[in-house]
Amino acid sequence: MLFSIVGFLLFGTLYVLVLRRVFPPKSFVRGALLGGFLLIVLVWLIWLVLRLSGVTDIRALPFTNFLVGLSVFLFFYLLIDLIASLFVKNRAELIRRYAFWLLIPITVTAAFIGHKNTVEPRVTRYEVHMPKVAGLDTLRVLLVSDIHIGDIIRAENARRLDSLAKRETPDILLLGGDMIDRDPKYARDPEMMRLVRELTERQDTYLVLGNHEYYSDLGEKIKWAGEMGTLLRDSVVEIYPGLYLIGRDSHTNDERIPLNDLMSRVPTDAATILLQHEPLALDEIRASGIDLSLHGHTHNGQVFLFWPLVALAHERTYGKWSRGTTTHIVSSGFGVSTSTLRIGSHSEIVMLTLVFDK
């Protein structure tokens, strides 16, 4: 809801300014485009009043997708306008008009691809070399983060997730937080429960909480997660003799246990995996001697416009890299938040082959 309010105020103002810049004051096209936008705003205001009055089953998705598309359109238009004003002043007005009309089909195409990037998740594969563990040569670990079960991610998405995961035949499944977007009622839907249980019951499953679990109804979300697998809240578990998994609570929890205290429960010669939703405090992770740290949270920006903001807050926002003896992996996540569009990122699950040969 906050995104919709800020979006309509900010992008709506910019859109009106662009119309005034491109079309003459009494232009029919300008009036028609402005009228169409005002009609969308009117429908959104009706939706907002209904939501504030307690009607929660009306989806915000059409509005948030529209705003994301509008933000992409405005970004490229204003960029072209700036370049034209600086370097080709004598043709700037003509360029503005052509840019306006050309960017409409380009934006629609980008939105279509962005939706496809969400509803057609891919499997990203990494091989990670780990310290030797007696009796264990390899281990197949499936990492799924940021499912965001809610009014966007529903049973049809969970069905795709289950199908992908089944083909991978992992030894262990790790769910890296933000399983539920906000309202836990969507996770309690009978079909959703069946699909998630089918996903988690095929192998040992471990979960941690993300920041979205803390936004509301934390107790109910904890209960749900505990029904789906082993919930690790600042916990340590030996998943194989000599191989330890540390599940750390979300950074949102100010009272979570320091990582060094958790590591004190692990034998010094053991191989270690850290599952923590946010890829934050990575220096602390490396200093603690963790061999492999697994994260989600960033969505790889989800839409390219947010890349700079996400990059400012994190050492890296996506992929696999190593520093010292620690390998870090950040997944872009399976689900989405606010909008179904992923423009510049892709929904994924991560299939890890751990090779114990170091």
C-alpha positions as CSV (number, residue, x, y, z in Angstrom):
1,M,0.0,0.0,0.0
2,L,2.8,2.4,0.9
3,F,4.5,1.7,-2.5
4,S,1.2,2.6,-4.3
5,I,0.7,5.8,-2.4
6,V,4.3,7.1,-2.9
7,G,4.3,5.8,-6.5
8,F,1.2,7.6,-7.6
9,L,2.3,10.8,-5.9
10,L,5.8,10.7,-7.3
11,F,5.5,9.1,-10.7
12,G,2.1,10.7,-11.3
13,T,3.6,14.1,-10.9
14,L,6.5,13.3,-13.2
15,Y,4.1,11.8,-15.8
16,V,2.0,15.0,-15.9
17,L,5.2,17.1,-16.2
18,V,6.3,14.9,-19.1
19,L,2.9,15.3,-20.9
20,R,3.2,19.1,-20.5
21,R,6.7,19.0,-21.9
22,V,5.8,16.8,-25.0
23,F,2.4,18.0,-26.1
24,P,0.9,21.5,-26.6
25,P,-1.6,22.8,-24.0
26,K,-4.8,22.1,-25.9
27,S,-3.6,18.9,-27.6
28,F,-6.2,16.1,-27.8
29,V,-3.5,13.5,-27.3
30,R,-2.3,15.3,-24.1
31,G,-5.9,15.5,-22.8
32,A,-6.6,11.8,-23.6
33,L,-3.4,10.5,-22.0
34,L,-4.0,12.7,-18.9
35,G,-7.6,11.5,-18.7
36,G,-6.6,7.9,-18.9
37,F,-4.1,8.4,-16.1
38,L,-6.7,10.1,-13.9
39,L,-9.1,7.3,-14.5
40,I,-6.5,4.8,-13.2
41,V,-5.9,7.1,-10.2
42,L,-9.7,7.1,-9.5
43,V,-9.9,3.3,-9.6
44,W,-6.8,3.2,-7.3
45,L,-8.5,5.6,-4.8
46,I,-11.6,3.4,-4.7
47,W,-9.3,0.4,-4.0
48,L,-7.4,2.4,-1.3
49,V,-10.7,3.3,0.4
50,L,-11.9,-0.3,0.4
51,R,-8.5,-1.6,1.7
52,L,-8.6,1.0,4.5
53,S,-12.1,0.0,5.4
54,G,-11.0,-3.6,6.0
55,V,-11.6,-5.3,2.6
56,T,-8.3,-7.1,2.2
57,D,-9.0,-9.6,-0.6
58,I,-8.8,-7.0,-3.4
59,R,-5.3,-7.3,-5.0
60,A,-3.0,-4.4,-5.4
61,L,-1.1,-6.1,-8.2
62,P,-2.5,-4.2,-11.2
63,F,-1.6,-0.9,-9.6
64,T,1.9,-1.9,-8.5
65,N,2.7,-3.4,-11.9
66,F,1.5,-0.2,-13.6
67,L,3.6,1.9,-11.3
68,V,6.7,-0.2,-12.0
69,G,6.1,0.0,-15.7
70,L,5.5,3.8,-15.4
71,S,8.8,4.2,-13.5
72,V,10.7,2.4,-16.2
73,F,9.1,4.5,-18.9
74,L,9.9,7.8,-17.0
75,F,13.5,6.7,-16.3
76,F,14.3,6.2,-20.0
77,Y,12.3,9.2,-21.1
78,L,13.9,11.6,-18.7
79,L,17.3,10.2,-19.6
80,I,16.7,10.8,-23.3
81,D,15.3,14.2,-22.6
82,L,18.4,15.2,-20.6
83,I,20.8,14.0,-23.3
84,A,18.7,15.8,-26.0
85,S,18.7,19.0,-24.0
86,L,22.4,18.9,-23.5
87,F,23.7,17.8,-26.8
88,V,21.1,18.3,-29.6
89,K,19.2,21.4,-28.4
90,N,17.9,22.3,-31.9
91,R,16.2,18.9,-32.2
92,A,15.3,18.3,-28.6
93,E,11.6,18.9,-29.0
94,L,11.3,16.4,-31.9
95,I,13.4,13.8,-30.0
96,R,11.2,14.2,-27.0
97,R,8.1,13.4,-29.0
98,Y,9.6,10.4,-30.8
99,A,11.0,9.1,-27.5
100,F,7.6,9.3,-25.8
101,W,5.9,7.1,-28.5
102,L,8.7,4.7,-29.0
103,L,9.1,4.1,-25.3
104,I,5.5,2.9,-24.9
105,P,6.0,-0.4,-26.8
106,I,9.5,-0.8,-25.4
107,T,8.1,-0.5,-21.8
108,V,5.3,-2.9,-22.5
109,T,7.8,-5.4,-23.9
110,A,10.0,-4.9,-20.8
111,A,7.0,-5.5,-18.5
112,F,6.1,-8.7,-20.4
113,I,9.7,-10.0,-20.1
114,G,9.8,-9.0,-16.5
115,H,6.6,-11.0,-15.8
116,K,8.1,-13.9,-17.6
117,N,11.2,-13.7,-15.5
118,T,9.0,-14.2,-12.4
119,V,6.6,-16.9,-13.6
120,E,9.3,-19.0,-15.3
121,P,12.0,-19.6,-12.6
122,R,15.3,-21.1,-13.4
123,V,17.7,-23.4,-11.7
124,T,21.1,-21.8,-10.9
125,R,23.9,-24.3,-10.3
126,Y,27.1,-23.9,-8.3
127,E,29.9,-26.2,-7.2
128,V,31.5,-25.4,-3.9
129,H,34.6,-27.0,-2.5
130,M,34.5,-27.6,1.2
131,P,36.8,-29.0,3.9
132,K,37.1,-32.8,4.0
133,V,34.4,-34.6,6.0
134,A,35.1,-38.3,6.7
135,G,32.8,-40.5,4.8
136,L,31.2,-37.7,2.7
137,D,32.4,-37.0,-0.9
138,T,29.6,-34.8,-2.2
139,L,26.3,-33.4,-1.0
140,R,23.5,-31.9,-3.0
141,V,21.9,-28.9,-1.3
142,L,18.9,-27.0,-2.7
143,L,18.6,-23.4,-1.6
144,V,15.3,-21.7,-2.0
145,S,15.0,-18.2,-0.6
146,D,12.3,-15.4,-0.7
147,I,9.3,-17.4,-1.7
148,H,7.0,-14.6,-0.5
149,I,3.8,-16.6,-0.2
150,G,1.0,-14.0,-0.4
151,D,-1.3,-12.2,-2.7
152,I,1.2,-12.4,-5.5
153,I,2.9,-15.8,-5.0
154,R,0.1,-18.3,-4.8
155,A,-0.5,-22.0,-5.4
156,E,0.3,-22.0,-9.1
157,N,3.8,-20.6,-8.3
158,A,4.3,-23.1,-5.6
159,R,3.4,-25.8,-8.1
160,R,6.2,-24.7,-10.4
161,L,8.6,-24.6,-7.4
162,D,7.7,-28.1,-6.4
163,S,8.1,-29.4,-9.9
164,L,11.6,-27.8,-10.3
165,A,12.8,-29.1,-6.9
166,K,11.5,-32.6,-7.6
167,R,13.7,-32.9,-10.7
168,E,16.8,-31.8,-8.7
169,T,16.6,-34.6,-6.1
170,P,18.5,-32.8,-3.4
171,D,19.9,-34.4,-0.3
172,I,18.9,-31.4,1.8
173,L,16.6,-28.5,1.3
174,L,17.4,-25.1,2.8
175,L,14.7,-22.4,2.9
176,G,16.4,-19.0,3.4
177,G,13.7,-16.8,4.9
178,D,10.9,-14.6,3.7
179,M,8.8,-17.7,3.0
180,I,5.6,-15.6,3.8
181,D,5.3,-12.1,2.4
182,R,3.0,-10.5,5.0
183,D,-0.3,-12.2,5.8
184,P,0.0,-15.8,6.9
185,K,-3.5,-16.7,5.7
186,Y,-2.2,-17.3,2.2
187,A,0.3,-19.9,3.6
188,R,-2.6,-21.6,5.3
189,D,-4.5,-22.1,2.1
190,P,-5.1,-25.9,1.8
191,E,-3.6,-26.2,-1.6
192,M,-0.6,-24.1,-0.7
193,M,-0.1,-26.2,2.5
194,R,-0.2,-29.4,0.4
195,L,2.3,-28.2,-2.2
196,V,4.8,-26.8,0.4
197,R,4.6,-30.0,2.4
198,E,5.2,-32.0,-0.8
199,L,8.3,-29.9,-1.4
200,T,9.7,-30.2,2.2
201,E,8.9,-33.8,3.0
202,R,11.0,-35.4,0.3
203,Q,14.3,-34.7,2.1
204,D,15.5,-33.1,5.4
205,T,14.4,-29.4,5.3
206,Y,15.8,-26.6,7.4
207,L,14.5,-23.0,7.5
208,V,15.4,-19.6,8.9
209,L,13.3,-16.5,9.2
210,G,13.6,-13.3,7.0
211,N,12.6,-9.7,7.6
212,H,9.2,-10.3,6.1
213,E,8.3,-12.8,8.8
214,Y,8.8,-10.1,11.3
215,Y,6.5,-7.5,9.7
216,S,3.4,-9.1,11.2
217,D,1.9,-12.2,12.8
218,L,5.4,-13.5,13.8
219,G,4.0,-16.2,16.1
220,E,1.8,-17.7,13.4
221,K,4.6,-17.6,10.8
222,I,7.0,-19.3,13.3
223,K,4.3,-22.0,13.8
224,W,3.8,-22.5,10.1
225,A,7.6,-22.7,9.4
226,G,8.0,-25.3,12.2
227,E,5.3,-27.5,10.5
228,M,7.3,-27.4,7.2
229,G,10.7,-28.4,8.5
230,T,13.3,-27.8,11.2
231,L,13.2,-24.1,12.0
232,L,16.6,-22.7,13.0
233,R,16.5,-19.5,15.1
234,D,20.1,-18.9,16.1
235,S,20.6,-22.7,16.2
236,V,23.2,-25.2,15.3
237,V,22.6,-28.7,13.9
238,E,24.9,-31.4,12.8
239,I,23.5,-32.5,9.5
240,Y,26.2,-35.1,8.9
241,P,29.0,-36.2,11.2
242,G,31.6,-33.4,10.9
243,L,29.3,-31.1,8.9
244,Y,27.4,-28.4,10.8
245,L,24.6,-26.0,9.7
246,I,24.2,-22.7,11.6
247,G,20.8,-21.1,11.1
248,R,20.9,-17.5,12.1
249,D,17.8,-15.4,12.7
250,S,17.0,-12.3,10.6
251,H,19.0,-9.1,11.0
252,T,15.6,-7.6,11.9
253,N,15.8,-9.3,15.3
254,D,18.0,-7.0,17.4
255,E,18.3,-9.7,20.1
256,R,19.7,-12.5,17.9
257,I,22.7,-14.4,19.3
258,P,26.2,-13.2,18.1
259,L,27.7,-15.5,15.5
260,N,30.8,-16.2,17.5
261,D,28.6,-17.6,20.3
262,L,26.9,-19.9,17.8
263,M,30.3,-21.0,16.4
264,S,31.4,-21.9,19.9
265,R,29.0,-24.8,19.7
266,V,30.8,-26.2,16.6
267,P,34.0,-28.3,16.8
268,T,37.0,-26.4,15.5
269,D,37.7,-29.0,12.8
270,A,34.2,-29.3,11.4
271,A,32.9,-28.0,8.1
272,T,30.4,-25.3,8.4
273,I,27.4,-23.8,6.5
274,L,25.7,-20.6,7.5
275,L,22.1,-20.0,6.5
276,Q,21.2,-16.4,7.1
277,H,18.5,-14.4,5.2
278,E,20.3,-11.1,4.7
279,P,23.8,-10.9,3.2
280,L,25.0,-8.5,5.9
281,A,27.9,-8.4,8.3
282,L,30.0,-10.5,5.9
283,D,33.2,-9.5,7.6
284,E,32.0,-11.0,10.8
285,I,31.0,-14.2,8.9
286,R,34.5,-14.5,7.4
287,A,36.2,-13.7,10.7
288,S,34.2,-16.5,12.4
289,G,35.6,-19.1,10.0
290,I,32.4,-20.1,8.2
291,D,33.2,-22.2,5.1
292,L,30.0,-21.5,3.2
293,S,27.4,-18.7,3.8
294,L,24.0,-18.8,2.0
295,H,21.7,-15.8,1.7
296,G,18.7,-14.3,-0.2
297,H,16.9,-11.0,0.6
298,T,18.2,-8.8,-2.2
299,H,16.1,-10.1,-5.1
300,N,19.1,-8.9,-7.1
301,G,17.3,-5.5,-7.0
302,Q,14.2,-7.1,-8.7
303,V,13.9,-4.1,-11.0
304,F,17.1,-2.5,-12.4
305,L,16.1,0.9,-11.1
306,F,16.7,-0.3,-7.6
307,W,20.2,-1.7,-8.2
308,P,22.1,1.3,-6.9
309,L,20.1,1.3,-3.6
310,V,20.5,-2.4,-3.0
311,A,24.2,-2.2,-3.9
312,L,24.8,0.5,-1.4
313,A,23.5,-1.7,1.4
314,H,25.3,-4.9,0.5
315,E,28.8,-6.1,-0.3
316,R,27.4,-7.9,-3.3
317,T,23.7,-8.3,-4.3
318,Y,23.9,-11.6,-6.2
319,G,26.0,-14.6,-7.2
320,K,28.9,-16.6,-5.8
321,W,32.3,-15.3,-4.6
322,S,35.0,-16.2,-2.1
323,R,37.0,-14.2,0.3
324,G,39.6,-15.8,2.5
325,T,38.4,-19.3,3.3
326,T,34.7,-18.4,3.1
327,T,32.4,-18.8,0.0
328,H,29.4,-16.6,-0.2
329,I,26.3,-17.2,-2.2
330,V,23.4,-14.7,-2.6
331,S,20.3,-15.9,-4.4
332,S,17.9,-13.6,-6.2
333,G,15.1,-15.6,-4.7
334,F,12.1,-17.5,-6.0
335,G,9.3,-15.0,-5.3
336,V,8.7,-11.3,-5.6
337,S,7.4,-8.6,-3.4
338,T,5.1,-5.7,-4.4
339,S,5.1,-6.4,-8.1
340,T,5.3,-9.5,-10.4
341,L,7.9,-7.7,-12.6
342,R,11.5,-8.7,-12.5
343,I,13.2,-6.3,-15.0
344,G,17.0,-7.0,-14.8
345,S,16.7,-10.0,-12.5
346,H,15.3,-13.5,-12.6
347,S,13.4,-15.8,-10.2
348,E,15.5,-18.9,-9.3
349,I,16.3,-21.8,-7.0
350,V,19.9,-22.6,-6.4
351,M,21.3,-26.2,-6.7
352,L,24.6,-26.6,-4.9
353,T,26.9,-29.5,-5.3
354,L,29.2,-29.5,-2.2
355,V,32.5,-31.3,-2.9
356,F,34.4,-32.2,0.3
357,D,38.0,-32.2,-1.0
358,K,39.8,-29.2,0.6
